[in-house]
Amino acid sequence: MNIIITLIVGGIIGWLASIVMRTDAQQGIILNVVVGIVGAFLGNILGGMFGMGATLSSFSPIGLLWAFIGAVVLLAIINLFRRGSVR
């Protein structure tokens, strides 16, 4: 059951990050889920660097915030390599 919740929350976070980065029209639901999940790992690493990391297994507000920040950073990196600009 946890994997289903993780996929749904990852999809929502990836979708919100794609709206912020204006890449929503270019990617589908599968890529939103992937960006959300990979962004959560990246956000956990970034949060750990600042001493504010949260565990990925808990859906705390700070963990969700770091997952969103990680997804936005991941999309910025993807845009940088794809287009040459962050946007």
C-alpha positions as CSV (number, residue, x, y, z in Angstrom):
1,M,0.0,0.0,0.0
2,N,2.9,2.4,0.7
3,I,4.2,2.1,-2.8
4,I,0.8,3.2,-4.2
5,I,0.7,6.2,-1.9
6,T,4.3,7.0,-2.9
7,L,3.5,6.9,-6.6
8,I,0.4,9.1,-6.2
9,V,2.2,11.7,-4.0
10,G,5.2,11.6,-6.3
11,G,3.0,12.2,-9.3
12,I,1.3,15.1,-7.6
13,I,4.6,16.7,-6.6
14,G,6.1,16.1,-10.0
15,W,3.0,17.7,-11.6
16,L,3.2,20.7,-9.4
17,A,6.9,21.1,-10.1
18,S,6.2,20.9,-13.8
19,I,3.6,23.6,-13.6
20,V,6.1,25.9,-11.7
21,M,8.8,25.2,-14.3
22,R,6.4,25.5,-17.2
23,T,7.1,22.0,-18.6
24,D,3.7,20.5,-17.9
25,A,2.6,20.4,-21.6
26,Q,5.8,18.5,-22.6
27,Q,5.6,15.6,-20.2
28,G,3.0,13.1,-19.3
29,I,1.9,11.4,-16.1
30,I,4.7,8.8,-16.1
31,L,7.4,11.5,-16.3
32,N,5.6,13.5,-13.6
33,V,5.7,10.5,-11.3
34,V,9.4,9.8,-12.1
35,V,10.3,13.5,-11.5
36,G,8.4,13.5,-8.3
37,I,10.1,10.4,-6.9
38,V,13.6,11.2,-8.1
39,G,13.0,14.8,-6.9
40,A,12.1,13.5,-3.4
41,F,15.4,11.7,-3.2
42,L,17.2,14.8,-4.4
43,G,15.3,16.9,-2.0
44,N,16.2,14.6,0.8
45,I,19.9,15.0,0.0
46,L,19.5,18.8,-0.3
47,G,17.7,18.9,3.0
48,G,20.3,16.7,4.7
49,M,23.0,19.1,3.5
50,F,21.2,21.9,5.4
51,G,20.5,19.8,8.4
52,M,16.8,19.7,7.7
53,G,16.4,16.4,6.0
54,A,13.3,14.2,6.5
55,T,12.9,10.6,6.0
56,L,11.3,9.5,2.7
57,S,9.0,7.0,4.4
58,S,7.2,9.7,6.4
59,F,4.9,12.2,4.7
60,S,5.7,15.2,6.9
61,P,5.2,18.7,5.6
62,I,8.9,19.4,5.6
63,G,9.5,16.2,3.7
64,L,6.9,17.1,1.1
65,L,8.4,20.6,0.8
66,W,11.9,19.2,0.2
67,A,10.5,16.7,-2.3
68,F,8.9,19.6,-4.2
69,I,12.2,21.6,-4.1
70,G,14.1,18.6,-5.3
71,A,11.6,18.1,-8.2
72,V,12.0,21.7,-9.2
73,V,15.8,21.5,-9.1
74,L,15.6,18.3,-11.1
75,L,13.5,19.9,-13.8
76,A,15.8,22.9,-13.9
77,I,18.8,20.6,-14.5
78,I,16.8,18.8,-17.2
79,N,15.9,22.1,-18.9
80,L,19.5,23.3,-18.7
81,F,20.7,20.2,-20.6
82,R,17.8,20.1,-23.0
83,R,17.4,23.8,-23.9
84,G,20.6,25.4,-22.6
85,S,18.5,27.6,-20.2
86,V,16.8,27.0,-16.9
87,R,13.8,29.1,-17.9
